[in-house]
Amino acid sequence: MESANRRSFGDVDLGSAAALETPIPARDLPSSAELDAALEVKPEGRKGDGAALVVTLVFLIGTWLVIFTNDPSSLGLFAGHPPLQTLAITCFAVGIMTLQPTSQPRTKVLGLVRHQVIMLGLGFPAILTGTILIWANKTIHESAHFTTWHATFGMIAVAWLVIQILLGGFSVWAGGKVFGGGAKAKSVWKYHRLSGYLLFPLLLLTAAIGGGSSTWTSTHVSKGVRVLLYGIAPIVIFLGVWSRMRTSKMNFA
């Protein structure tokens, strides 16, 4: 009976008292190289990410300089609109790039956390505040709303963004309970992903129209600066973000 209950590990008899003092043979332990390989998190970045981020910052900083070098105190509530909207777009670009694509379990988890913090903690509050400011500014000056493509696309984008947040959030919050949890909730994520890839260029287009051809920028910003910030930059940002898209993650079959 005793021999039947005795177990061994390698050459060490675990049923003997001596086993308590006998170290596990080194050959049965993973080597330091194997441990390092198991714990290693490989970079998920892609060629072109750096350039896209630099151009995104140029788009952001350039817009802020345009506003703050044109007597912002005389612009009323409008002064906060372009800086906040470009800040939001920058956050959305970074939020997408930090999550797509991820292939390792650890980077998937960390990427999702960063994605939500950047999108919900910075991007959405910025674009919502910027939208409220321009709405209030027009109301104060008794100006008509939605008289330009910039304004129309802007409101469509913000409304779409709210739906986008709810779709993505409810698919992961509380284990995706709202959508049935598990595989059912996970299947909703592909729609959130596709929606985001369509919404982001709409945001860029809205900024390009407003910054490139609005009455204010046309009279206060040189054509060269407008072409750089609202013509070239949005295209480069768009290509940088879309280069990370993986259609294999959106199998609608």
C-alpha positions as CSV (number, residue, x, y, z in Angstrom):
1,M,0.0,0.0,0.0
2,E,2.8,2.4,0.9
3,S,4.6,1.8,-2.4
4,A,1.3,2.4,-4.3
5,N,1.0,5.8,-2.7
6,R,4.6,6.9,-3.3
7,R,5.2,9.3,-6.1
8,S,8.3,10.5,-7.7
9,F,9.6,13.6,-9.5
10,G,12.4,12.9,-11.8
11,D,14.8,10.7,-9.7
12,V,13.4,12.0,-6.4
13,D,11.1,9.8,-4.4
14,L,8.4,12.1,-3.0
15,G,7.3,9.4,-0.6
16,S,10.5,9.4,1.4
17,A,11.4,11.8,4.1
18,A,14.6,12.6,2.3
19,A,12.6,14.0,-0.6
20,L,11.7,17.0,1.6
21,E,15.3,18.0,1.7
22,T,16.2,17.0,-1.8
23,P,16.2,19.9,-4.4
24,I,14.3,19.3,-7.6
25,P,16.9,18.3,-10.3
26,A,18.0,21.3,-12.3
27,R,17.2,19.6,-15.6
28,D,13.5,19.6,-14.6
29,L,13.4,23.4,-14.2
30,P,13.1,25.9,-17.1
31,S,16.3,27.6,-18.0
32,S,16.7,31.4,-17.6
33,A,16.5,31.7,-21.3
34,E,13.2,29.8,-21.4
35,L,11.8,32.0,-18.7
36,D,12.9,35.2,-20.5
37,A,11.3,33.9,-23.7
38,A,8.0,33.1,-21.9
39,L,7.8,36.5,-20.2
40,E,9.0,38.5,-23.2
41,V,6.5,40.9,-24.7
42,K,7.4,41.5,-28.3
43,P,6.8,45.0,-29.7
44,E,3.5,45.3,-31.5
45,G,4.4,48.5,-33.5
46,R,4.5,48.6,-37.2
47,K,6.5,50.4,-39.8
48,G,5.2,53.9,-40.3
49,D,3.7,54.2,-36.7
50,G,6.4,56.8,-35.8
51,A,5.7,58.9,-38.9
52,A,2.0,58.8,-38.3
53,L,2.4,59.9,-34.7
54,V,4.7,62.7,-35.6
55,V,2.2,64.0,-38.2
56,T,-0.6,63.7,-35.7
57,L,1.3,65.9,-33.3
58,V,2.0,68.4,-36.0
59,F,-1.7,68.5,-36.8
60,L,-2.5,69.1,-33.1
61,I,0.3,71.5,-32.2
62,G,-0.2,73.4,-35.5
63,T,-3.8,74.0,-34.8
64,W,-3.2,75.2,-31.3
65,L,-0.6,77.6,-32.6
66,V,-3.0,78.9,-35.2
67,I,-5.5,79.8,-32.5
68,F,-3.2,81.1,-29.8
69,T,-1.3,83.3,-32.2
70,N,-4.5,85.0,-33.4
71,D,-5.6,86.8,-30.2
72,P,-7.8,83.9,-28.8
73,S,-9.3,86.3,-26.2
74,S,-11.1,88.0,-29.1
75,L,-12.6,84.7,-30.4
76,G,-14.9,84.0,-27.6
77,L,-16.0,80.4,-27.1
78,F,-14.8,79.6,-30.6
79,A,-11.2,79.7,-29.4
80,G,-11.7,76.4,-27.6
81,H,-13.3,74.5,-30.5
82,P,-10.4,73.8,-32.9
83,P,-7.9,72.9,-30.1
84,L,-10.3,70.5,-28.4
85,Q,-11.4,68.8,-31.6
86,T,-7.9,68.3,-32.8
87,L,-6.9,67.0,-29.3
88,A,-9.8,64.5,-29.5
89,I,-8.7,63.3,-33.0
90,T,-5.2,62.9,-31.8
91,C,-6.4,60.8,-28.8
92,F,-8.5,58.7,-31.2
93,A,-5.6,58.1,-33.5
94,V,-3.3,57.0,-30.6
95,G,-6.1,55.0,-29.0
96,I,-6.6,53.0,-32.2
97,M,-2.9,52.5,-32.8
98,T,-2.2,51.3,-29.3
99,L,-4.8,48.5,-29.7
100,Q,-4.6,47.5,-33.3
101,P,-3.2,45.0,-34.0
102,T,-2.2,43.1,-30.8
103,S,-1.4,39.4,-31.0
104,Q,-0.1,38.6,-27.5
105,P,-2.4,38.0,-24.5
106,R,-0.6,40.6,-22.3
107,T,-0.5,43.3,-25.0
108,K,-4.2,42.7,-25.8
109,V,-5.1,43.3,-22.2
110,L,-2.8,46.4,-21.8
111,G,-3.8,47.7,-25.2
112,L,-7.5,47.5,-24.3
113,V,-6.9,49.4,-21.0
114,R,-4.9,52.1,-22.8
115,H,-7.6,52.3,-25.5
116,Q,-10.4,52.9,-23.1
117,V,-8.4,55.4,-21.0
118,I,-7.4,57.4,-24.0
119,M,-10.7,57.3,-25.8
120,L,-13.1,57.7,-22.8
121,G,-10.8,59.6,-20.4
122,L,-9.4,62.1,-22.9
123,G,-10.8,61.9,-26.4
124,F,-14.5,61.9,-25.8
125,P,-14.6,64.6,-23.1
126,A,-12.5,66.8,-25.4
127,I,-14.7,66.4,-28.5
128,L,-17.9,66.8,-26.5
129,T,-16.6,70.0,-24.8
130,G,-15.4,71.4,-28.1
131,T,-18.8,70.6,-29.7
132,I,-20.7,72.3,-26.8
133,L,-18.5,75.4,-27.1
134,I,-19.1,75.9,-30.8
135,W,-22.8,75.3,-30.3
136,A,-23.0,77.8,-27.5
137,N,-20.9,80.3,-29.5
138,K,-23.4,80.1,-32.4
139,T,-26.3,80.4,-30.1
140,I,-24.9,83.5,-28.3
141,H,-24.3,85.2,-31.7
142,E,-27.7,84.0,-33.0
143,S,-26.0,82.3,-35.9
144,A,-27.8,79.5,-37.8
145,H,-26.6,75.9,-37.1
146,F,-25.7,73.3,-39.6
147,T,-25.2,75.7,-42.5
148,T,-22.0,74.1,-43.6
149,W,-20.7,70.6,-44.4
150,H,-18.2,71.0,-41.6
151,A,-21.0,71.5,-39.0
152,T,-23.2,68.8,-40.5
153,F,-20.5,66.2,-40.6
154,G,-19.4,67.2,-37.1
155,M,-22.7,66.6,-35.5
156,I,-23.1,63.3,-37.4
157,A,-19.7,62.2,-36.2
158,V,-20.4,63.1,-32.5
159,A,-23.7,61.3,-32.5
160,W,-22.0,58.3,-34.2
161,L,-19.3,58.4,-31.6
162,V,-21.8,58.0,-28.8
163,I,-23.2,54.9,-30.4
164,Q,-19.6,53.7,-31.0
165,I,-18.7,54.0,-27.4
166,L,-21.8,52.2,-26.2
167,L,-21.4,49.4,-28.7
168,G,-17.7,48.9,-27.7
169,G,-18.2,49.4,-24.0
170,F,-21.2,47.1,-23.6
171,S,-19.4,44.4,-25.4
172,V,-16.6,44.2,-22.8
173,W,-17.9,45.9,-19.6
174,A,-19.1,43.4,-17.0
175,G,-18.0,40.6,-19.3
176,G,-20.3,41.8,-22.1
177,K,-23.4,41.0,-20.1
178,V,-25.6,43.4,-22.1
179,F,-24.9,41.4,-25.3
180,G,-25.2,38.0,-23.6
181,G,-21.6,37.6,-22.5
182,G,-18.9,35.3,-23.7
183,A,-18.8,34.5,-27.4
184,K,-22.0,36.6,-28.1
185,A,-20.5,39.7,-26.6
186,K,-17.2,39.1,-28.4
187,S,-19.0,38.8,-31.7
188,V,-20.3,42.3,-31.3
189,W,-16.7,43.7,-31.1
190,K,-16.2,43.3,-34.8
191,Y,-19.0,45.7,-35.5
192,H,-17.4,48.2,-33.1
193,R,-14.1,47.8,-34.9
194,L,-15.6,48.3,-38.4
195,S,-17.6,51.2,-37.2
196,G,-14.5,52.9,-35.7
197,Y,-12.6,52.5,-38.9
198,L,-15.4,54.3,-40.8
199,L,-15.9,56.9,-38.1
200,F,-12.3,58.0,-37.9
201,P,-12.0,59.2,-41.5
202,L,-15.2,61.1,-41.1
203,L,-13.7,62.9,-38.1
204,L,-10.6,63.7,-40.2
205,L,-12.7,64.9,-43.1
206,T,-14.7,67.1,-40.8
207,A,-11.5,68.7,-39.5
208,A,-10.1,69.0,-43.0
209,I,-13.1,70.9,-44.2
210,G,-13.3,73.2,-41.2
211,G,-9.6,73.9,-41.0
212,G,-9.0,74.1,-44.7
213,S,-11.9,76.2,-46.0
214,S,-13.8,77.9,-43.2
215,T,-14.3,81.6,-43.3
216,W,-12.1,82.2,-40.3
217,T,-9.1,80.1,-41.3
218,S,-9.3,81.4,-44.9
219,T,-8.7,84.9,-43.5
220,H,-6.4,84.2,-40.6
221,V,-4.2,81.3,-41.8
222,S,-1.9,81.2,-44.8
223,K,-2.8,78.8,-47.6
224,G,0.5,76.8,-47.2
225,V,-0.3,76.2,-43.5
226,R,-3.8,75.2,-44.3
227,V,-2.7,72.7,-46.9
228,L,-0.1,71.2,-44.5
229,L,-2.3,71.0,-41.5
230,Y,-5.7,70.2,-43.0
231,G,-4.8,68.7,-46.4
232,I,-1.7,66.6,-46.1
233,A,-1.7,65.8,-42.3
234,P,-5.2,64.2,-42.3
235,I,-4.3,62.0,-45.2
236,V,-1.1,60.8,-43.6
237,I,-2.9,60.2,-40.3
238,F,-5.6,58.3,-42.1
239,L,-3.1,56.0,-43.9
240,G,-1.2,55.4,-40.7
241,V,-4.2,54.3,-38.8
242,W,-5.7,52.2,-41.6
243,S,-2.4,50.4,-42.2
244,R,-3.1,48.7,-38.8
245,M,-6.5,47.4,-39.9
246,R,-6.9,43.6,-39.9
247,T,-9.8,42.5,-42.0
248,S,-9.3,39.0,-40.6
249,K,-10.6,40.3,-37.2
250,M,-13.9,41.3,-38.9
251,N,-15.3,38.0,-40.2
252,F,-18.9,38.7,-40.9
253,A,-19.6,35.3,-42.5
